[in-house]
Amino acid sequence: MIIIIFVLTLWYGGLFFQSFFLHRYAAHQVFTMSKTVERITFILTWVFQGASYLSAYGYGIMHRMHHAYTDTDKDPHSPSHDANLFAMMWKTKTVYQDINKARIEVDKKFTKNVPQWKSFDAFASSKFSRILWIGLYILFFALFANAWWQWLLLPITFLMAPIHGVIINWFGHIYGYVNYKMKNTSKNLFRFDFLMMGEGYHNNHHKFANRANFGVKWYEIDVTYLIIKVLDALRIIRLKPIKIKG
């Protein structure tokens, strides 16, 4: 039971900071936060994503490119232009690393106000950091796993962020339903997004990219947005006035 709780904590904790910080803040900037809160959030993202930590800078720019070039050959991740799931994720990894290491020239429209903490990213993305987290995960399983099948969950802890990415960037463009007919393949994976904390409402998000709440229908409950509303009420962050862009 301890192992299940541990894996679920990493799943939803890592997913929250990916959705809240990397996606809605770094890429779309639907709310603001102080520099102090931003730095704390960088650290919490590292704590919960651990071995699969993603840079806000690399993620933010790549996601803006995804919206600008959805389902074209310039899209960093599209089932329409990649032969299979693994080819898409390899392309995603390559583009992400090229951005972070400045190996490609990025249009300034994609870099505007994207948060960056170079020294911390260098540490959090280092082999030392990733190996450290992997070692801690293995130690935790060695101490608390009480059934052989629980060890099958260990690889998930190493690859949590890429798994989250696959679910949305591959399956969210193949399976599900649409509320809005668009010139791309984005779909909503679930009527109630219990698995991805609101990220599964991908068709809604592509229609209203700068909307903080990814849910549109009454039953499309966006859990991440509900947490954002609480943080806004506590003045930890400040939601920007609603400005819907299709």
C-alpha positions in Angstrom: 0.0 0.0 0.0 2.9 2.4 0.8 4.3 1.9 -2.7 1.0 2.6 -4.3 0.6 5.8 -2.3 4.2 6.8 -3.2 3.7 6.3 -7.0 0.4 8.1 -6.9 2.0 11.0 -5.0 4.7 11.3 -7.7 2.1 10.9 -10.5 -0.3 13.6 -9.3 2.4 15.8 -7.7 4.6 15.8 -10.8 1.5 16.3 -13.0 0.3 19.2 -11.0 3.5 21.1 -11.3 3.8 20.3 -15.0 0.3 21.6 -15.6 0.4 24.5 -13.1 3.9 25.8 -13.6 5.3 24.5 -16.9 2.1 24.7 -18.9 -0.2 27.3 -17.6 2.5 29.7 -16.2 5.6 29.2 -18.3 4.0 28.6 -21.6 0.7 30.5 -21.4 1.2 32.8 -18.4 -2.5 32.8 -17.4 -1.4 34.0 -13.9 1.5 35.9 -12.4 3.6 35.1 -9.3 6.4 36.9 -7.4 10.0 36.0 -8.1 10.2 34.3 -4.7 7.2 32.1 -5.4 8.5 31.4 -8.9 11.8 30.1 -7.4 10.0 28.0 -4.8 7.9 26.5 -7.6 11.0 25.7 -9.6 12.3 23.7 -6.6 8.9 22.0 -6.0 8.8 21.0 -9.6 12.2 19.3 -9.2 11.1 17.6 -6.0 8.0 16.1 -7.6 9.2 15.4 -11.1 12.5 14.1 -9.7 14.4 12.0 -12.2 12.2 13.3 -15.1 12.5 17.0 -14.3 11.6 19.3 -17.1 12.9 22.9 -17.6 10.2 25.6 -17.6 12.2 27.4 -20.3 12.5 24.4 -22.6 8.9 23.2 -22.0 7.4 26.7 -22.3 9.0 27.4 -25.6 8.3 24.0 -27.1 4.7 24.1 -26.0 4.2 27.5 -27.7 5.7 26.0 -30.8 3.2 23.2 -30.6 0.3 25.6 -30.6 1.7 27.7 -33.4 2.5 24.7 -35.6 -0.1 22.1 -34.4 -0.1 19.0 -36.7 2.3 20.4 -39.2 5.8 19.2 -39.9 7.1 22.0 -37.6 5.1 20.6 -34.6 7.5 19.3 -31.9 5.1 16.4 -31.3 2.3 15.3 -33.6 0.9 11.9 -34.3 0.1 13.3 -37.8 3.8 13.6 -38.7 5.5 10.9 -36.6 5.5 7.2 -37.5 4.8 6.0 -34.0 4.6 7.0 -30.3 8.4 6.4 -29.7 9.4 8.4 -32.8 7.3 11.3 -31.6 8.8 11.2 -28.1 12.3 11.0 -29.5 11.6 14.1 -31.7 10.1 15.9 -28.6 13.3 15.1 -26.6 15.5 16.3 -29.4 13.7 19.6 -29.8 13.5 20.1 -26.1 17.2 19.6 -25.6 18.1 21.8 -28.7 16.1 24.6 -27.1 17.7 24.3 -23.7 21.2 24.0 -25.1 20.7 26.8 -27.6 21.5 24.5 -30.5 18.7 26.0 -32.6 17.6 29.6 -33.2 14.2 30.2 -31.6 11.8 33.0 -32.8 11.6 35.7 -30.1 7.8 35.4 -30.1 8.2 32.0 -28.4 10.7 33.2 -25.7 8.9 36.3 -24.4 8.7 36.2 -20.6 9.3 32.5 -20.4 10.8 31.9 -16.9 14.3 30.7 -16.7 16.7 29.9 -13.8 19.8 28.7 -15.6 21.9 27.6 -12.7 19.1 25.6 -11.1 18.1 24.0 -14.4 21.7 23.0 -15.0 21.7 21.2 -11.6 18.1 19.8 -11.8 18.6 18.5 -15.3 22.1 17.1 -14.6 23.0 13.4 -14.7 23.9 13.7 -11.0 20.4 14.9 -10.1 18.7 12.2 -12.2 20.8 9.4 -10.9 20.3 10.7 -7.3 16.5 10.5 -7.7 16.7 7.1 -9.3 18.8 5.8 -6.4 16.3 7.3 -3.9 13.4 5.7 -5.7 15.1 2.3 -5.7 16.0 2.6 -2.0 12.3 3.4 -1.2 11.1 0.4 -3.1 13.7 -1.8 -1.4 12.5 -0.6 2.0 8.7 -0.7 1.4 7.9 -3.0 -1.5 6.2 -6.2 -0.2 5.1 -7.9 -3.4 7.1 -8.6 -6.6 4.5 -6.9 -8.8 5.1 -3.5 -7.1 8.6 -3.5 -8.6 6.9 -3.2 -12.0 5.9 0.3 -11.0 9.5 1.4 -10.5 10.2 2.4 -14.2 7.2 4.7 -14.1 8.8 6.7 -11.3 11.9 7.2 -13.6 9.8 8.4 -16.6 6.9 10.2 -15.0 7.0 13.4 -17.0 7.5 11.7 -20.4 4.6 9.4 -19.7 2.4 12.4 -18.9 3.6 13.9 -22.2 2.7 10.8 -24.2 -0.8 10.6 -22.8 -1.6 14.2 -24.0 0.6 14.7 -27.0 -0.1 11.3 -28.6 -3.4 9.9 -27.3 -4.9 13.4 -26.9 -4.6 13.8 -30.7 -6.0 10.4 -31.5 -8.7 9.3 -29.1 -11.6 11.1 -27.4 -14.3 13.6 -28.3 -14.4 17.2 -29.5 -16.4 20.2 -28.4 -14.9 22.3 -31.2 -14.1 21.5 -34.8 -10.7 22.8 -35.5 -7.9 22.5 -38.1 -6.0 20.1 -35.9 -6.6 16.7 -34.3 -6.8 17.8 -30.6 -9.4 15.8 -28.6 -10.7 15.7 -25.1 -9.7 12.4 -23.6 -12.2 12.2 -20.7 -15.6 13.6 -19.8 -14.2 13.9 -16.3 -10.4 14.1 -16.3 -9.6 12.0 -13.2 -6.2 10.9 -14.7 -4.6 14.2 -16.0 -6.0 16.9 -13.6 -7.6 18.8 -16.5 -4.8 18.4 -19.1 -7.0 15.8 -20.8 -9.4 18.5 -22.1 -7.0 19.0 -25.0 -9.5 20.1 -27.6 -10.9 22.7 -25.3 -7.4 24.0 -24.6 -6.5 24.3 -28.3 -9.6 26.3 -28.8 -9.0 28.6 -25.9 -5.2 28.4 -25.4 -5.0 31.3 -22.9 -7.9 30.2 -20.7 -6.9 29.2 -17.2 -9.8 26.7 -16.9 -9.5 23.9 -19.5 -13.0 22.6 -18.7 -15.9 24.0 -20.7 -18.9 21.7 -20.1 -20.4 21.5 -16.6 -19.0 18.0 -16.1 -15.5 18.8 -17.4 -14.0 19.5 -14.0 -10.4 20.9 -14.2 -8.8 20.0 -10.9 -5.7 22.0 -11.5 -7.8 25.1 -12.2 -9.6 24.6 -8.9 -6.2 24.6 -7.1 -5.2 27.7 -9.0 -8.4 29.4 -7.8 -7.5 28.6 -4.2 -3.9 29.9 -4.7 -5.3 33.1 -6.3 -7.7 33.6 -3.4 -4.8 33.2 -1.0 -2.9 35.8 -3.1 0.0 33.4 -3.7 -0.5 33.9 -7.4 -2.7 36.3 -9.3 -5.0 35.2 -12.2 -4.9 37.5 -15.1 -8.2 39.0 -16.4 -9.9 36.5 -18.7 -8.9 37.1 -22.3 -10.1 34.3 -24.5 -8.3 33.7 -27.8 -9.6 31.0 -30.1 
